[in-house]
Amino acid sequence: MVLAVLREGPLNVTAVVQATGLSQALVSKHLKLLTIAGVVQRKPKGSLVFYQVKEQGIFNFLLTAENQLRVCREQQFNALQS
């Protein structure tokens, strides 16, 4: 959800919290991990810090992974029914 809301552009923690409905602590934790992983970058502006996705290609990667997981689930479901 955090990446999904950042897809629209840079946001600060408060805006991400409002958009996702997640707690501030959880959003901060996810943003920290995404920053460490190199997926998100921090952009200080005055007293606020804005976060943005470094490469929009990450969304293609996530879509591919999601589709592959869907195929695997369907194969497992079909195997269980046979």
NORGISUL-V605519 format. One record per residue. RES is the residue in one letter. SS is DSSP state (hx for helix, st for strand, lp for the rest). OMEGA is omega in degrees with one decimal (* if undefined). Layout:
# NORGISUL-V605519
res->[RES,RES]
ss->[SS,SS]
omega->[OMEGA,OMEGA]
This chain:
# NORGISUL-V605519
res->[M,V,L,A,V,L,R,E,G,P,L,N,V,T,A,V,V,Q,A,T,G,L,S,Q,A,L,V,S,K,H,L,K,L,L,T,I,A,G,V,V,Q,R,K,P,K,G,S,L,V,F,Y,Q,V,K,E,Q,G,I,F,N,F,L,L,T,A,E,N,Q,L,R,V,C,R,E,Q,Q,F,N,A,L,Q,S]
ss->[lp,hx,hx,hx,hx,hx,lp,lp,lp,lp,st,st,hx,hx,hx,hx,hx,hx,hx,hx,lp,lp,lp,hx,hx,hx,hx,hx,hx,hx,hx,hx,hx,hx,hx,hx,lp,lp,lp,st,st,st,st,st,st,lp,lp,st,st,st,st,st,st,lp,lp,lp,lp,hx,hx,hx,hx,hx,hx,hx,hx,hx,hx,hx,hx,hx,hx,hx,hx,hx,hx,hx,hx,hx,hx,hx,hx,lp]
omega->[-179.2,178.7,-179.0,-179.7,177.3,178.6,-178.2,179.3,-176.5,177.6,172.1,-176.1,-178.3,179.7,177.7,177.9,-179.0,-177.1,-175.7,-174.6,177.5,178.4,179.6,-179.4,-179.4,178.5,179.3,179.1,180.0,179.5,177.5,-179.9,178.0,176.9,178.7,179.9,179.4,-179.5,-176.1,174.5,180.0,177.4,177.4,174.9,-176.1,-179.0,-179.0,173.2,177.8,-179.9,176.6,177.9,-177.7,-176.2,179.7,178.3,178.4,-179.2,174.1,177.5,-179.0,178.4,178.1,179.1,179.2,178.9,178.9,177.1,177.9,179.0,179.1,178.6,179.3,178.5,178.3,179.2,179.9,178.4,179.4,-179.2,-178.3,*]
